[in-house]
């Protein structure tokens, strides 16, 4: 039986083809197969560099099915490069499942690093880079999105998100409501491309900015972390007490619970239920 091949996880340019490393090009030229998130997109990259290799499609939600074929090829001694449409595979792109299966079956994995939009954005955002967390795309489901934003609202480090243009307005509005409109934010769009731009301001200011303009291009949203006063941990009892205090000041209890929910991260419903008990 022949020795097993190796899986190469190859980062590709996020917009400017000149960013592709010589090692990345050499790797794609040397492997037996190239597994791509979208073969049509990757074919343009290969054509630009004069690379001709057999291609395999590898995309969500069919990673398990596609991985089985790739693992067979690797087991037979073939070397396979995994690429996504842009940037690093496995980072908000397909690939994690295949890498895990390679480790489980004893197949070697090697990374060929390249551009990453999240890291590039935080570097030029003008927002603190000492500690940051990549959150990727927020959930589309309203309840799940609200829960995710509440979960990360009090984190003290910089937060990085990906967003599509047609969802940007709503995302900024949801962030302003969950984090507070005074949080600093940088919108990094079309990184490494002709129309690269960084738009900075508070979340409220950026919500207003895009009331007049239509978002265009792919965005990385970089938001500053919670200030020490914002990062306070609340118990549900404290959240309910805050709602009672607001209600005692003349607000409707439901409105008071909504404000308490925004400040503490608990849901309006659970605060309302507890606030009624006393």
Secondary structure as GFF3:
##gff-version 3
##sequence-region A 1 278
A	DSSP	beta_strand	6	10	.	.	.	ID=ss1
A	DSSP	three_ten_helix	17	19	.	.	.	ID=ss2
A	DSSP	alpha_helix	22	30	.	.	.	ID=ss3
A	DSSP	beta_strand	33	36	.	.	.	ID=ss4
A	DSSP	alpha_helix	39	48	.	.	.	ID=ss5
A	DSSP	beta_strand	54	57	.	.	.	ID=ss6
A	DSSP	alpha_helix	63	75	.	.	.	ID=ss7
A	DSSP	beta_strand	80	83	.	.	.	ID=ss8
A	DSSP	alpha_helix	96	104	.	.	.	ID=ss9
A	DSSP	beta_strand	108	112	.	.	.	ID=ss10
A	DSSP	alpha_helix	117	124	.	.	.	ID=ss11
A	DSSP	beta_strand	132	136	.	.	.	ID=ss12
A	DSSP	alpha_helix	142	152	.	.	.	ID=ss13
A	DSSP	beta_strand	158	163	.	.	.	ID=ss14
A	DSSP	alpha_helix	165	179	.	.	.	ID=ss15
A	DSSP	beta_strand	184	189	.	.	.	ID=ss16
A	DSSP	beta_strand	197	202	.	.	.	ID=ss17
A	DSSP	alpha_helix	203	212	.	.	.	ID=ss18
A	DSSP	beta_strand	219	223	.	.	.	ID=ss19
A	DSSP	alpha_helix	236	248	.	.	.	ID=ss20
A	DSSP	alpha_helix	253	264	.	.	.	ID=ss21
A	DSSP	alpha_helix	268	275	.	.	.	ID=ss22
###
